[in-house]
Each structure stands twice: as structure tokens, then as C-alpha cells.
Amino acid sequence: MGRDETLRRLRAEAQEQVDRLDAELAALFEASRSSNADDEHDPEGSTIAFERAQLTALLAAGRRRITDLDGALERSAAGTYGGCARCGEPIPEERLAARPFATTCVACAGRA
């Protein structure tokens, strides 16, 4: 599988996750609107507020990942993919394999 195919697959997976989390969050909001649950003293353990915060954080992370992958696809189309945005040196293949949306080499990432 080529680089662009991999990036598109990862983006599609991230979009599916965001769509699922968005639906879960909407369902949680709807359930809490129609419920008389005491959010502050929930006897079941985790509160509705905790679940909402957790879903919101996961949703934000998923949306950031989509943005990062869109950037990687744009860099690939522009022919700049794999070059460090800070020093201009090539980003090692191992780093790109682990973080296909990386914009900096390991040395520059450590300086950020």
C-alpha cells in the first residue's frame, strides 16, 4: 500500500471514529435531557458529566488527527511530505511509520 493510500485509510478510520463518538455524545445529551438523573450524586460510579467530558476529549483528539492527516495529504500532494518543517532535513522513515502525519524530525520535535 502506498503512502497516500495509507494516509487516506487512516483518515477514513479517524472520520469513522469521530462520527461514532459524535453520535454517542449526541445520544448522551439526549438521554441526559430526558432523564432525572442526579449528575452530581450518581450511585452508579461514573457521572454523566464524566462520560460527557471523556467523549468530548476523544472527539477533539479524533478531529485533531483528521486535521493532521489532511495536512500530511496536502504535503504529499505538494511534494513536501517527509521533510522536517523546522530544519528541512528528511524525517526518518521509522518516525513516519509511527506518526505518518509528523511534520518534524525527532531532533526538532524534542526542541519544541
N, C-alpha and C positions, 0 to 999 in steps of 0.2 A: 504494500500500500504506500502510495506517495505521500509526501509531506502535506500537500493541500488536502488530499483525501482524509488524512488523519486529523487535520485541524477542523475540517468540516464535520467529521464524525463526532469529534469531541464537542464541537459547538452544538450539534443536534442533540447530543446526550445532555448537555448542560441546559439547553432550552426545554427539553422534556422534564428535567428535574425542576426547573423554575415553574413551568406550567403546573406540575403536580403540587408543588409547595404552595403556589398561588391559590390553587383550588382548595387545598387543605386549610389555608389561612381564611379564605372566604367562608368555608364551612364552619370553622371555629367561631368566626364572628357571628355567623347566622345562629349557631347553636347557643352562643352566649346571650344573644339578643332575646331568644325565645325561652331562656332558662331563668330560673330564680336562684341560681347557684350563688352561694356566698363566696365570692372570689378570694376574699381575704382569709377566710377560715375553712378552706376546702378540706374535708376529712379524708379525702382520697389521696392526699400527698401533694402531687404537683398541682399548682393552681392554673386556672385558665390564663392568668397573666403570664405565668412562666412559659406555658405552651405557646402563647402568642409571641412572646419575646424570642423564644427558640426558633419558631418558624420564620419570624421576621429576619433574624440574623442569618439563617440558612438561605433565605430568599435573596438577601442582599449579597451574600457571598456568591450565589449562583449567577446573579446578574453581573457582578464584577468579573466572573470567569468568562461570561459571554462577551463582555467588552474587551477583555484581554485577548480572547480568541479572535474576535473581529479585528483587533489591531494586528495580530500575527498574520491573519489572512491578507490584510492590507499591505503589510511589509513584504509578504511573499509576492503579491502581485506587482509591487514596486521594485522588487529585486533587492530589497534591503534586509530580508529575513536572515537571521543568524549572525548579524553584525551587532556589536555592542553599541548601544546608543550613547554611551559616555566616552569610551576610549577608541571606538572604531575597530577594535580587534575582533576576530571571529569568536563567537560564543561556542564553547566546546560541545560536540555532539552529545556527550553524556548529559550535559545540563539541558540541552534542548529535548532530549528524550524524556527527562524527568519533568521539565517545565517547558512545553512546546511554545508557550507564549512569552518566554523570558526575553527581556529587552536589554539585559546587561550580562556581561561575563561574571564569573564568580568573584573575581577580584573587585570589580566595580560594585557589585551587589553588596559586598562586605563593607564598602565605604559609605553606603547610603545612609 
